[in-house]
């Protein structure tokens, strides 16, 4: 598989794992309104953060 695809797959899996672990306690979720009929939860925000990979360094190999 292409290196960029591997990076994207790793990020998606990391976010997916976080979301799956968050399903056990839906009563503890914090839900905010972004706009009319547009909501975001703490799980959404944290999953997005967990999907972000560290920026490449000088020693990163592709």
N, C-alpha and C positions, 0 to 999 in steps of 0.2 A: 504494500500500500504506500501511497505517496506520503512524504513526511508531514506536509500540512494537514492531510486527512487524518493522520495518526494523532496530531495535536488536537484537532477538532473533536475527534472521537473520544480522546482522553478527557477533555473538558466537559463534553456532554455526559459521559459516564459519571464523572465526579458530581456534577449538578444533579443528575438523576438519582444517584445514591443518596444524596442529601435530602431530596424531595421525598423519596421512599421512606427514609427514617423519620421524617416529620409527620407522617400520616397517623402515627399511633396516638397522638393527643391533639385532635382538632380544636378542642375547647381552649387550648393555650395559645392559639394563633392570634396575631395582631393584624387586623385588616384595616387598611386606610383607603380613602377615596382619592383617586388621582383626578378624575373628572366625572361628569354625570354618567352614571352606569359604567364606570371604569375603576376597578378596584385592584389593589396590590396588597399582598400579605408579606409578613416578615419572612416567610419561607421563600417567596419569589425573590426578594432582595438578597437573602443569604445564599440562595442557589446560584444567582447570577454572580455574586462575589466569589463563590467557591469554584465556579467554572473558569474564572480568570486565572490564567497561568502566569507564572513569574515571567517577566520580560527576559529575553535572551541575553546572556552575558557574553563576554569575549571568548569564553571557553565552550560555548554551546555549539554542538555539531548538528548539522542538518543532513 
